């Protein structure tokens, strides 16, 4: 779900201290700016929840009830007023924004603002990417994607409790030797240990393995029992 905040992007500033009557107090110099952006984000979320558009409502619900997120941040900075016509055109043709503020400070500011609003806690962000640009329309774009959106299939959830990713791959390799199943089709992971699976694949595999277990489970137990007797 994408959120756009107009205006020149803001970088996180350090906390300040002030001493009065012998007492030192720390304060956030960006308190008002943060409150303003947080109010805007809350308004976005409320509009999505209240929307008659079912897809928008579902997207807002996905953000509220997930436990892992991917976040993309794009910062579009105002072109300097001092730029000449030729410099301005060159910038619009793709000169990167390689000056202050630092990219990580921009990330920190907007993640602080979004924390508890676009996601329950920023510790749940497992993937983060960001870029800086120049633009005639300065703004900040925040794209938040729930990563476990396609992950709920009851049969496959049961399988995950029994097998680790490595064990499942090994098991499917064995199964493929005695069936027409293609292990490559049954195990389309980019990397062992990947947590987020394709929805159609999890539904298909969960159904097939459940059927396989129901049909041959007792027979395989008998074979294993006889093997132990021999040992």
Protein Blocks (a to p, Z undefined) as FASTA:
>chain_A
ZZddedjdddddddddddeehiacdddfklmmmmmmmmmmmmmmmmmmmpmblklmmmmm
mmmmccbdcddddddddddfklcfklmmmmmnopacfbdcdfklmmmmmmmmmgoklpmb
lklpmbdcddddddfbdcdddddddfklmmccfklmmmmmmpcfklmmmmmmmmmmmmcb
dfklmmmcfbghiabdcfklmmmmmmmmmmmmmmmmmmmmmmmmmmmmmZZ
